[in-house]
Amino acid sequence: MSDLQAISASRIFDGHDWHDDAALLIEFGHVSGIVRNDAIPANAEIVRLEGGMLVPGFVDLQVNGGGGVLLNNAPSVESIRTICAAHAEFGTTALLPTLITDTVPVNVAAIAAGKAATEQAVPGFIGLHLEGPHLSVARKGTHDPSLIRAMDDEDLARLIAARALVPHLLVTVAAETVTPTQIKALTDAGIIVSIGHSDAGLDTAAAAFGAGASMVTHLFNAMSQLGNREPGVVGASLMDGKIFAGLIADGIHVHPAAISVALRAKTGPGRVFLVTDSMSQTGTDITSFTLNGRVVTRSNGALRIADGTLAGADLDMIDAIEFMHSTIGLPFGEAVRMASLYPAEALGAEDTLGHLRPGAIASFVHLSDERRVNSTWISGEKVFG
């Protein structure tokens, strides 16, 4: 078998440009180039993909579950493996399993599971997202208020130690609950800090960004809104060029008009990027599950607890991309970038993730002409299709 693979396709989107009648060249799991089909090297092992298009694999920084598993309910390496495999069916090739607010023992178990997933090189696993418990009760969403609390020295030390165990560690905190000094300590340790579930005003949010926070979690949802006299976390994140913003693009969490306004308003180079905020239902037909002892019901494209509060999203990444393209009206390539290149940039991992230029990890998706997932590949190996 040759060390050189050539994945031949009708069209290839490398994350920046489109290539027609071309082949993606792969060596040792990484992209070495894109050439015309009539210029494939003679020593290459050729795989021909019929029709459709080849695009970079999707990167999801907020994934609570999938395949019938919720990380909070079963924080283990087996759960992480199931979650990654479930999302690969929808084109996600790199993700952060996400633990929402829970007890210290559950947090410890999730970190241990992330360490094991790293050691076992679970396909698709690139780190952890710990969303809470250091949030605002006023903007709790579906997080259990009895478990929300301020960060203490022990919490800080645990997070800093966890960073060394996984490739990437993202934590969501409220700007008014965690101090700028704590945020700086986290970011100095290489942790990505995102502001979310926060009722902070502009000045408090700006202080968190000044201390090193570089992201906001699910823009518009569970955060102080843009007002005429108090711009809140929404306004602070849109006006600060350094800040990236995750977005749940399902038409339920955020109105399409608000999404369009945010895209026009966002100061760069920080970008708005897509997240699924998916729960255990992805890849299954389950209609309900439990979270922190509360029943979550799946109905009409949404997940809700008994009082109607949204509890994550009934969304996969290819559907989020399609929503941005068909409903919001973005060019398809830009919608793909929101699910690949931009989240990779938010992680600081754009050298190897989110695109198909030389040096990138060869993770990609073959989409049909109808923009559905035919097959998914991670590091040059087919994992779905």
Stockholm file with secondary structure:
# STOCKHOLM 1.0

chainA/1-385         MSDLQAISASRIFDGHDWHDDAALLIEFGHVSGIVRNDAIPANAEIVRLEGGMLVPGFVDLQVNGGGGVLLNNAPSVESIRTICAAHAEFGTTALLPTLITDTVPVNVAAIAAGKAATEQAVPGFIGLHLEGPHLSVARKGTHDPSLIRAMDDEDLARLIAARALVPHLLVTVAAETVTPTQIKALTDAGIIVSIGHSDAGLDTAAAAFGAGASMVTHLFNAMSQLGNREPGVVGASLMDGKIFAGLIADGIHVHPAAISVALRAKTGPGRVFLVTDSMSQTGTDITSFTLNGRVVTRSNGALRIADGTLAGADLDMIDAIEFMHSTIGLPFGEAVRMASLYPAEALGAEDTLGHLRPGAIASFVHLSDERRVNSTWISGEKVFG
#=GR chainA/1-385 SS CCSEEEEEEEEEECSSCEEEEEEEEEETTEEEEEEEGGGCCTTCEEEECCSSEEEECEEEEEECEETTEETTTCCSHHHHHHHHHHHHTTTEEEEEEEEESCCHHHHHHHHHHHHHHHHTTCTTBCCEEEECSSCCGGGCTTSCGGGCCCCCHHHHHHHHHHHTTSSCEEEEECTTTSCHHHHHHHHHTTCEEEECSBCCCHHHHHHHHHHTCCEESSTTTTBCCCCSSCCHHHHHHHHCTTCEEEEECSSSSSCHHHHHHHHHHCCSSSCEEEECCBCTTTTSCCCEEEETTEEEEEETTEEECTTSCEEEESCCHHHHHHHHHHTSCCCHHHHHHHTTHHHHHHHTCTTTSSCCSTTSBCCEEEECTTSCEEEEEETTEEEEC
#=GC SS_cons         CCSEEEEEEEEEECSSCEEEEEEEEEETTEEEEEEEGGGCCTTCEEEECCSSEEEECEEEEEECEETTEETTTCCSHHHHHHHHHHHHTTTEEEEEEEEESCCHHHHHHHHHHHHHHHHTTCTTBCCEEEECSSCCGGGCTTSCGGGCCCCCHHHHHHHHHHHTTSSCEEEEECTTTSCHHHHHHHHHTTCEEEECSBCCCHHHHHHHHHHTCCEESSTTTTBCCCCSSCCHHHHHHHHCTTCEEEEECSSSSSCHHHHHHHHHHCCSSSCEEEECCBCTTTTSCCCEEEETTEEEEEETTEEECTTSCEEEESCCHHHHHHHHHHTSCCCHHHHHHHTTHHHHHHHTCTTTSSCCSTTSBCCEEEECTTSCEEEEEETTEEEEC
//
